[in-house]
Amino acid sequence: MVTVTREFAERIAAMSELLLAEGDSGGPLSQLAEFSLQLIPGSAAAGVVVAGEHAWTYATSDASIADLHQLQLDSGTGPVAEALRFGEARRIDDTGQDDRWPEVCSAMADGGLRSCLILPLRTDREPGGALAIYGKEPGCFTGAGHDVALLFAAQGGVAMRNAALYRNCCRLVQNLRIALESRAVIEQAKGILVAEYGYSPDVAFSRLSALSQNTNRKVKDIAADLVDGRIQRRQLADGN
């Protein structure tokens, strides 16, 4: 039986901001795994598996859980692999009775784990990963533990989505900053050519572009060299 207190509700709600705490998602993902142990009744070990473009990222409360996940991802079978593939929850109530994934059940039993619940962490409509929680007794996640885990996974999905949005915004701001800096130095270089040689802004830019093509360097780098006096202005004036 789980008593829902204000503190409990606040800790669940705080999940949505967890992955925004650090630039590197590894630390917060580990916190997510540890957090699940504190809040989900019956949990003895936990792990978060995140689907990346070319790789899998693990965050676990126990090093052996990463090996258990790798076993499933390598073989393409098991509750974790299926939860990621189909975006659906998977559960083992008793490793001694479940015959769907004998290799996984054997590995769990060897680690002293008798039950598990794997829940997709959804970002928009796709599972961005999965929360895997493990218990030492059969049937750990059939009652209150199951209900709390569902709530926990829902908030974990929000956290992952927020983290993705945050990272995308950071990249956008960084790219915008670089673009503005590049534009500024190019405008400075154009201004030098306009002032010294009477070129129009368009002709000044064409001079920069021509030297860029001839030297196989970016226009902004050519412009920076001109502003800093690292290239002769006559090179641009002559079109060489």
VMD Tcl script that draws the C-alpha trace (Angstrom):
set ca {
  {0.00 0.00 0.00}
  {1.38 3.41 -1.02}
  {0.46 6.49 0.97}
  {0.27 9.46 -1.38}
  {1.60 12.40 0.58}
  {2.33 15.91 -0.60}
  {6.04 15.13 -0.51}
  {5.51 12.05 -2.66}
  {3.48 14.05 -5.20}
  {6.10 16.80 -5.33}
  {8.91 14.32 -5.92}
  {7.00 12.72 -8.78}
  {6.27 16.16 -10.27}
  {9.96 17.11 -10.00}
  {10.74 14.30 -12.43}
  {9.71 16.48 -15.38}
  {12.66 18.81 -14.70}
  {15.26 16.20 -13.80}
  {16.99 15.88 -17.17}
  {17.33 19.63 -17.51}
  {19.67 19.75 -14.54}
  {22.86 18.98 -16.49}
  {24.20 19.41 -19.99}
  {25.33 15.78 -20.03}
  {22.29 13.49 -19.90}
  {24.26 10.63 -18.31}
  {24.13 12.07 -14.80}
  {20.41 12.86 -14.76}
  {19.59 9.46 -16.27}
  {21.42 7.81 -13.41}
  {19.42 9.99 -11.04}
  {16.27 8.81 -12.79}
  {17.21 5.19 -12.12}
  {18.04 5.91 -8.50}
  {14.89 7.96 -8.07}
  {12.76 5.00 -9.18}
  {14.22 2.89 -6.39}
  {13.13 5.45 -3.85}
  {9.58 5.87 -5.12}
  {8.46 2.57 -6.65}
  {7.47 -0.07 -4.06}
  {9.20 -3.42 -4.45}
  {12.03 -2.15 -6.65}
  {15.49 -3.47 -5.87}
  {17.31 -2.42 -9.06}
  {16.50 -0.12 -11.93}
  {17.82 1.02 -15.26}
  {17.01 3.48 -18.01}
  {17.63 2.55 -21.64}
  {17.58 5.38 -24.16}
  {17.30 4.82 -27.87}
  {19.91 6.91 -29.69}
  {20.48 7.37 -33.41}
  {23.51 5.11 -33.50}
  {23.91 3.79 -29.96}
  {22.27 2.89 -26.68}
  {22.85 4.81 -23.50}
  {22.48 3.09 -20.14}
  {21.94 4.45 -16.67}
  {21.55 1.86 -13.97}
  {21.49 1.52 -10.22}
  {23.55 -1.66 -10.54}
  {26.29 -2.43 -13.07}
  {24.88 -5.92 -13.69}
  {21.64 -4.39 -15.03}
  {23.54 -2.87 -17.96}
  {24.76 -6.37 -18.88}
  {21.20 -7.67 -18.65}
  {20.02 -4.96 -21.01}
  {22.89 -5.52 -23.42}
  {22.02 -9.21 -23.58}
  {18.53 -8.31 -24.77}
  {19.59 -5.63 -27.22}
  {22.19 -7.89 -28.80}
  {19.70 -10.73 -29.24}
  {16.68 -8.55 -30.00}
  {14.58 -10.54 -27.53}
  {13.46 -9.91 -23.97}
  {11.13 -7.49 -22.21}
  {13.42 -4.48 -22.66}
  {13.96 -5.13 -26.37}
  {10.22 -5.58 -26.93}
  {9.24 -2.51 -24.90}
  {11.53 -0.41 -27.08}
  {10.47 -2.06 -30.32}
  {6.72 -1.90 -29.79}
  {6.40 0.97 -27.32}
  {4.48 -1.30 -24.95}
  {4.98 -2.34 -21.34}
  {6.39 -5.79 -20.58}
  {6.39 -7.59 -17.23}
  {7.83 -10.74 -15.72}
  {6.00 -11.72 -12.54}
  {8.19 -14.72 -11.73}
  {11.38 -15.74 -13.51}
  {10.76 -19.31 -12.35}
  {7.42 -19.49 -14.15}
  {7.81 -17.30 -17.23}
  {8.77 -19.17 -20.42}
  {8.74 -16.29 -22.93}
  {12.38 -15.25 -22.47}
  {14.27 -18.14 -20.84}
  {17.73 -16.59 -21.32}
  {16.67 -13.31 -19.73}
  {14.87 -15.08 -16.88}
  {17.95 -17.17 -16.21}
  {20.20 -14.10 -16.14}
  {17.80 -12.32 -13.80}
  {17.61 -15.32 -11.46}
  {21.40 -15.52 -11.38}
  {21.41 -11.93 -10.16}
  {18.82 -12.63 -7.47}
  {15.99 -10.90 -9.34}
  {12.60 -12.61 -9.61}
  {10.35 -10.02 -11.26}
  {10.54 -6.95 -13.49}
  {8.44 -4.28 -15.14}
  {9.59 -2.52 -18.31}
  {7.75 0.67 -19.24}
  {8.30 2.82 -22.35}
  {9.34 6.39 -21.70}
  {7.37 8.27 -24.31}
  {8.47 11.45 -26.03}
  {5.56 12.73 -28.11}
  {4.23 9.57 -29.85}
  {7.40 7.50 -29.90}
  {9.11 5.75 -26.99}
  {12.33 7.62 -26.38}
  {13.54 4.88 -24.10}
  {12.41 2.52 -21.37}
  {12.40 2.38 -17.61}
  {13.30 -1.09 -16.31}
  {12.66 -1.88 -12.65}
  {13.48 -5.17 -10.94}
  {12.37 -6.85 -7.75}
  {13.84 -9.64 -5.65}
  {10.49 -11.31 -5.03}
  {7.85 -12.65 -7.44}
  {4.98 -10.33 -8.25}
  {6.61 -7.12 -7.04}
  {4.91 -5.01 -9.68}
  {1.36 -6.33 -9.83}
  {-0.26 -3.97 -7.33}
  {0.65 -0.55 -6.01}
  {4.18 -0.87 -7.39}
  {2.72 -1.18 -10.89}
  {0.52 1.92 -10.50}
  {3.34 4.07 -9.13}
  {5.68 2.84 -11.89}
  {3.17 3.91 -14.54}
  {3.04 7.41 -13.08}
  {6.80 7.48 -12.72}
  {7.34 6.43 -16.34}
  {4.89 9.06 -17.58}
  {6.84 11.79 -15.80}
  {10.11 10.27 -16.99}
  {8.89 10.58 -20.58}
  {8.08 14.24 -19.98}
  {11.57 14.71 -18.59}
  {13.16 13.12 -21.64}
  {11.07 15.24 -23.99}
  {11.95 18.40 -22.08}
  {15.62 17.46 -22.19}
  {15.47 16.93 -25.96}
  {13.75 20.29 -26.46}
  {16.29 21.97 -24.21}
  {19.24 20.49 -26.11}
  {17.71 21.47 -29.45}
  {17.18 25.03 -28.24}
  {20.78 25.19 -27.01}
  {22.04 24.03 -30.41}
  {19.82 26.56 -32.17}
  {21.08 29.41 -29.98}
  {24.69 28.32 -30.52}
  {24.23 28.12 -34.29}
  {22.54 31.52 -34.30}
  {25.39 33.02 -32.28}
  {27.96 31.63 -34.71}
  {25.95 32.91 -37.67}
  {25.69 36.40 -36.17}
  {29.41 36.49 -35.37}
  {30.24 35.37 -38.91}
  {27.93 37.99 -40.40}
  {29.48 40.70 -38.23}
  {33.06 39.98 -39.30}
  {32.05 39.71 -42.97}
  {30.33 43.09 -42.74}
  {33.49 44.55 -41.19}
  {35.61 43.18 -44.01}
  {33.20 44.52 -46.62}
  {33.30 47.90 -44.91}
  {37.10 47.99 -45.20}
  {36.98 47.30 -48.94}
  {34.18 49.81 -49.47}
  {36.06 52.52 -47.56}
  {39.50 51.94 -49.08}
  {38.66 51.02 -52.68}
  {35.22 52.49 -53.22}
  {33.62 49.14 -53.99}
  {29.92 48.66 -53.63}
  {28.94 46.21 -50.83}
  {28.07 43.57 -53.44}
  {31.42 43.87 -55.19}
  {33.24 43.79 -51.85}
  {31.50 40.54 -50.97}
  {32.28 39.08 -54.40}
  {35.98 39.80 -53.76}
  {35.79 37.94 -50.46}
  {33.97 35.04 -52.12}
  {36.49 34.83 -54.96}
  {39.42 34.58 -52.55}
  {37.48 32.03 -50.52}
  {37.04 29.81 -53.58}
  {40.64 30.25 -54.70}
  {42.03 29.29 -51.29}
  {39.33 26.74 -50.36}
  {38.61 28.58 -47.13}
  {35.37 29.89 -45.63}
  {34.35 33.45 -46.38}
  {34.14 34.27 -42.67}
  {37.75 33.11 -42.18}
  {38.94 35.25 -45.09}
  {37.02 38.19 -43.64}
  {38.53 37.65 -40.18}
  {42.04 37.59 -41.64}
  {41.35 40.82 -43.50}
  {40.01 42.57 -40.40}
  {42.96 41.36 -38.31}
  {45.51 42.32 -40.96}
  {46.64 38.74 -41.64}
  {46.18 39.08 -45.41}
  {47.13 41.91 -47.75}
  {44.16 44.03 -48.73}
  {45.64 44.35 -52.19}
  {44.94 40.64 -52.72}
  {41.25 41.36 -52.50}
  {41.48 44.55 -54.47}
  {43.21 42.74 -57.32}
  {40.81 39.80 -57.16}
  {43.60 37.26 -56.54}
}
mol new
graphics top color blue
foreach p $ca { graphics top sphere $p radius 0.5 }
foreach p [lrange $ca 0 end-1] q [lrange $ca 1 end] { graphics top cylinder $p $q radius 0.2 }
display resetview
